[in-house]
Amino acid sequence: MTSTIRSVSWNLTLLAFGAVVYSGGVNTIVLGQGLMAGGVSGVALLGYYLTGLFGPGLLYFLCNVPLMVLGWRSLSRRFILYTLFGMGMVSLCMQYLPQRTLIPDPLLAAIFGGAVMGAGSGIMLRTLGSAGGTDILAIWLNQKYDLRIGQFNFFFNLAVFAAGLAFYEPTLVLYSIILSYTNAKVMDYFLSLFNQRKMVFIISDKADAIAHDIIHSLKRGATFLHGAGAYTGKSKRVILTITNTVQIKRLEELVFTHDPNAFFVVENTFNVLGEGFARRKVY
């Protein structure tokens, strides 16, 4: 029971914090330049620019209603309930946070506005919910077809911006595309930031001793893969282990202390699920 309360509190806190970051980027950087943010928030901002009615937060909420209905039917109830909270927080913050123009240069505003918004979106997507909008479609496509969330949002936004050319100055649309690209890249970075791991293959004649120290000294798991030398035909046991960037140098020293002639191959990996690492999220 205590762990459940802690998990719920942590998710709600991250959603609220991410909503403040995201909305702060919109209200203090993007709105002052009249830039489109892309996605549902971009549609809401475009409606706000053209009509001046309701306010961006309320328009964002109204645009999300059909997608939330779709999500309720196709995604888990837990995810949708968290997303309702996140969407509500973004709507409230966009509606009531003060609107300012902190960056007068439109190019710098597009870059830094996209970075701040991407950070907010990435923080919210690190939880069991999201900010709503196209994230619902993006997550569904990510689960079904492994399409990266940032990539989907970027290409969706291109379609939105193409439609926006009918109502908008071309220069502002181009700046908005820069904002969208920065948003997507920073969001993907935040999504991978805390999952970044190193996958290491170790080939050595002293595999037993190395594996023993990996398990007992570094407190990491290790798996033996059975292979054979292509030239000699000699059987080899290859160690596969996953570690983080902090421990990689300790692992390297451990291996070459045992066997100066070992092969030590390191690959970056950004999503490790399983015992001792992240658990799979069910949307």
C-alpha positions as CSV (number, residue, x, y, z in Angstrom):
1,M,0.0,0.0,0.0
2,T,2.8,2.4,0.9
3,S,4.7,1.7,-2.3
4,T,1.5,2.4,-4.3
5,I,1.0,5.7,-2.6
6,R,4.6,6.6,-3.2
7,S,4.3,5.7,-6.9
8,V,1.1,7.7,-7.4
9,S,2.6,10.7,-5.6
10,W,5.8,10.5,-7.6
11,N,3.9,10.3,-10.9
12,L,1.6,13.2,-10.0
13,T,4.6,15.4,-8.9
14,L,6.5,14.8,-12.1
15,L,3.3,15.5,-14.2
16,A,2.7,18.7,-12.4
17,F,6.4,19.8,-12.6
18,G,6.6,18.9,-16.3
19,A,3.3,20.8,-16.9
20,V,4.8,24.0,-15.3
21,V,8.0,23.7,-17.4
22,Y,6.1,23.1,-20.6
23,S,3.6,25.9,-20.1
24,G,6.3,28.2,-18.9
25,G,8.0,27.8,-22.2
26,V,4.8,28.5,-24.1
27,N,3.8,31.5,-22.1
28,T,7.1,33.2,-21.6
29,I,8.8,32.4,-24.9
30,V,6.5,31.1,-27.6
31,L,3.4,33.3,-27.3
32,G,5.4,36.5,-27.4
33,Q,6.7,35.7,-30.8
34,G,3.4,34.3,-32.2
35,L,5.0,30.9,-32.9
36,M,3.1,27.7,-33.4
37,A,4.1,24.9,-31.0
38,G,2.9,22.0,-33.1
39,G,0.5,19.2,-32.2
40,V,-2.6,19.9,-30.2
41,S,-1.0,22.8,-28.4
42,G,-0.1,24.2,-31.8
43,V,-3.7,23.9,-33.0
44,A,-4.9,25.6,-29.8
45,L,-2.3,28.4,-30.2
46,L,-3.3,28.9,-33.8
47,G,-6.9,29.2,-32.8
48,Y,-6.0,31.6,-30.1
49,Y,-4.0,33.8,-32.5
50,L,-6.8,33.9,-35.1
51,T,-9.7,34.5,-32.7
52,G,-8.3,35.8,-29.5
53,L,-11.1,33.8,-27.7
54,F,-11.1,31.7,-24.5
55,G,-7.3,31.7,-23.9
56,P,-4.7,29.1,-25.0
57,G,-5.2,26.8,-22.0
58,L,-9.0,26.4,-22.5
59,L,-8.6,25.8,-26.2
60,Y,-5.9,23.2,-25.4
61,F,-8.4,21.4,-23.1
62,L,-11.2,21.5,-25.7
63,C,-8.9,20.2,-28.5
64,N,-7.9,17.3,-26.2
65,V,-11.4,16.0,-25.4
66,P,-11.9,13.8,-28.6
67,L,-8.4,12.3,-28.2
68,M,-9.1,11.5,-24.5
69,V,-12.2,9.7,-25.6
70,L,-10.2,7.7,-28.1
71,G,-7.5,7.0,-25.5
72,W,-10.1,5.8,-23.0
73,R,-11.2,3.1,-25.5
74,S,-7.8,2.0,-26.7
75,L,-5.3,2.6,-23.8
76,S,-5.2,1.5,-20.2
77,R,-7.4,3.3,-17.6
78,R,-4.4,4.0,-15.4
79,F,-2.6,5.8,-18.3
80,I,-5.7,7.9,-19.2
81,L,-6.3,8.9,-15.6
82,Y,-2.8,10.1,-15.2
83,T,-3.0,11.8,-18.6
84,L,-6.2,13.6,-17.6
85,F,-4.3,15.0,-14.6
86,G,-1.4,16.0,-16.8
87,M,-3.6,17.6,-19.5
88,G,-5.5,19.5,-16.8
89,M,-2.3,20.8,-15.3
90,V,-1.0,22.0,-18.7
91,S,-4.4,23.6,-19.5
92,L,-4.4,25.5,-16.1
93,C,-0.8,26.6,-16.4
94,M,-1.2,27.8,-20.0
95,Q,-4.3,29.7,-19.1
96,Y,-3.1,31.4,-15.9
97,L,0.7,31.7,-16.0
98,P,1.7,35.2,-17.0
99,Q,2.5,35.8,-20.6
100,R,5.8,37.6,-21.3
101,T,8.4,38.0,-24.0
102,L,11.6,36.9,-22.4
103,I,13.5,36.4,-25.7
104,P,12.9,39.1,-28.3
105,D,14.8,37.4,-31.1
106,P,12.5,35.0,-32.9
107,L,15.2,32.4,-33.9
108,L,16.5,32.2,-30.3
109,A,12.9,32.0,-29.1
110,A,12.2,29.1,-31.4
111,I,15.3,27.2,-30.2
112,F,15.0,27.8,-26.5
113,G,11.2,27.7,-26.5
114,G,11.4,24.3,-28.2
115,A,14.1,23.1,-25.7
116,V,12.0,24.1,-22.7
117,M,8.8,22.6,-24.1
118,G,10.7,19.4,-25.0
119,A,12.1,19.2,-21.5
120,G,8.6,19.6,-20.0
121,S,7.1,17.0,-22.3
122,G,9.9,14.6,-21.7
123,I,9.5,14.9,-17.9
124,M,5.8,14.2,-18.2
125,L,6.4,11.2,-20.4
126,R,8.8,9.7,-17.9
127,T,5.7,9.0,-15.8
128,L,2.8,6.6,-16.3
129,G,0.9,9.4,-18.1
130,S,1.5,12.3,-20.5
131,A,0.3,15.8,-21.4
132,G,-2.4,14.4,-23.7
133,G,-2.7,15.6,-27.2
134,T,-0.8,13.8,-29.9
135,D,1.1,12.0,-27.2
136,I,-1.8,9.6,-27.0
137,L,-1.5,8.7,-30.7
138,A,2.3,8.7,-30.5
139,I,2.4,6.3,-27.6
140,W,-0.1,4.0,-29.3
141,L,2.1,4.0,-32.4
142,N,5.3,3.5,-30.3
143,Q,3.8,0.5,-28.6
144,K,2.5,-1.1,-31.8
145,Y,5.2,-0.2,-34.4
146,D,8.1,1.0,-32.3
147,L,7.9,4.5,-33.9
148,R,9.8,7.0,-31.8
149,I,7.6,9.5,-30.0
150,G,9.6,12.5,-31.0
151,Q,9.7,11.5,-34.6
152,F,6.0,11.0,-34.8
153,N,5.3,14.4,-33.3
154,F,7.8,16.1,-35.6
155,F,6.2,14.7,-38.8
156,F,2.7,15.3,-37.5
157,N,3.7,18.9,-36.8
158,L,4.9,19.3,-40.4
159,A,1.4,18.5,-41.6
160,V,0.0,21.1,-39.1
161,F,2.5,23.7,-40.3
162,A,1.7,23.1,-43.9
163,A,-2.0,23.8,-43.1
164,G,-0.9,26.8,-41.1
165,L,0.7,28.4,-44.2
166,A,-2.9,29.3,-45.3
167,F,-3.3,31.6,-42.3
168,Y,0.2,32.5,-41.2
169,E,3.3,34.3,-42.3
170,P,5.7,31.9,-43.9
171,T,8.7,33.2,-41.8
172,L,6.9,32.5,-38.6
173,V,6.0,29.0,-39.8
174,L,9.6,28.3,-40.6
175,Y,10.6,29.5,-37.1
176,S,7.9,27.2,-35.7
177,I,9.4,24.2,-37.6
178,I,12.7,24.9,-35.9
179,L,10.9,25.1,-32.6
180,S,9.2,21.7,-33.3
181,Y,12.4,20.0,-34.3
182,T,14.1,21.2,-31.1
183,N,11.2,20.1,-29.1
184,A,11.3,16.6,-30.5
185,K,15.0,16.2,-30.0
186,V,15.0,17.5,-26.4
187,M,12.0,15.3,-25.6
188,D,13.7,12.2,-26.9
189,Y,16.8,13.1,-24.9
190,F,14.9,13.4,-21.7
191,L,13.1,10.1,-22.3
192,S,16.5,8.4,-22.7
193,L,18.4,10.4,-20.1
194,F,17.7,8.1,-17.1
195,N,17.6,4.9,-19.1
196,Q,21.1,5.2,-20.8
197,R,23.1,2.1,-20.2
198,K,26.2,0.4,-21.6
199,M,25.9,-3.1,-23.1
200,V,29.3,-4.8,-22.8
201,F,30.6,-8.0,-24.5
202,I,33.8,-9.5,-22.9
203,I,35.8,-12.3,-24.6
204,S,38.5,-13.8,-22.4
205,D,40.0,-17.1,-21.4
206,K,39.4,-16.0,-17.8
207,A,35.6,-15.6,-18.2
208,D,34.8,-17.4,-15.0
209,A,36.9,-15.1,-12.8
210,I,35.7,-12.0,-14.6
211,A,32.0,-13.0,-14.3
212,H,32.5,-13.8,-10.6
213,D,33.8,-10.3,-9.9
214,I,31.1,-8.6,-12.0
215,I,28.5,-10.3,-9.9
216,H,30.1,-9.9,-6.5
217,S,32.2,-6.7,-6.8
218,L,30.1,-4.6,-9.1
219,K,26.8,-6.1,-8.1
220,R,25.8,-6.5,-11.8
221,G,24.3,-9.5,-13.5
222,A,26.2,-11.4,-16.2
223,T,25.3,-13.9,-18.9
224,F,27.5,-16.4,-20.7
225,L,27.0,-16.7,-24.4
226,H,28.6,-19.7,-26.1
227,G,30.7,-19.0,-29.2
228,A,33.7,-20.3,-31.1
229,G,36.7,-18.7,-32.7
230,A,36.2,-18.4,-36.5
231,Y,39.9,-19.1,-37.1
232,T,40.8,-21.6,-34.4
233,G,37.5,-23.2,-33.9
234,K,38.1,-23.1,-30.2
235,S,35.1,-22.8,-27.9
236,K,34.7,-19.5,-26.1
237,R,32.4,-18.2,-23.5
238,V,31.4,-14.6,-24.1
239,I,30.2,-12.5,-21.1
240,L,27.3,-10.2,-21.7
241,T,26.6,-7.6,-19.0
242,I,24.7,-4.3,-18.7
243,T,26.1,-1.4,-16.7
244,N,25.8,2.3,-16.4
245,T,28.2,5.1,-17.4
246,V,29.5,5.5,-13.9
247,Q,30.6,1.9,-13.5
248,I,32.0,1.4,-17.1
249,K,35.6,2.4,-16.1
250,R,35.5,0.1,-13.1
251,L,34.3,-2.7,-15.2
252,E,37.1,-2.1,-17.8
253,E,39.7,-2.1,-15.0
254,L,38.3,-5.3,-13.6
255,V,38.5,-7.1,-16.9
256,F,42.0,-6.1,-17.9
257,T,43.3,-6.8,-14.4
258,H,42.3,-10.4,-14.9
259,D,43.2,-10.6,-18.6
260,P,45.3,-7.9,-20.4
261,N,44.5,-9.6,-23.7
262,A,40.7,-9.6,-23.3
263,F,38.4,-8.2,-25.9
264,F,36.1,-5.5,-24.4
265,V,33.3,-4.3,-26.6
266,V,30.9,-1.5,-25.4
267,E,27.7,-0.5,-27.1
268,N,25.3,2.3,-26.0
269,T,21.7,1.2,-25.3
270,F,18.9,3.5,-24.2
271,N,16.1,1.1,-23.1
272,V,16.8,-1.8,-20.7
273,L,13.8,-3.5,-19.2
274,G,14.0,-6.3,-16.6
275,E,15.3,-7.3,-13.2
276,G,17.4,-4.5,-11.7
277,F,16.5,-2.0,-14.4
278,A,13.4,-0.2,-15.6
279,R,10.0,-2.0,-15.8
280,R,7.9,-2.0,-18.9
281,K,5.2,0.6,-18.8
282,V,1.7,-0.6,-19.9
283,Y,-0.2,2.1,-21.7
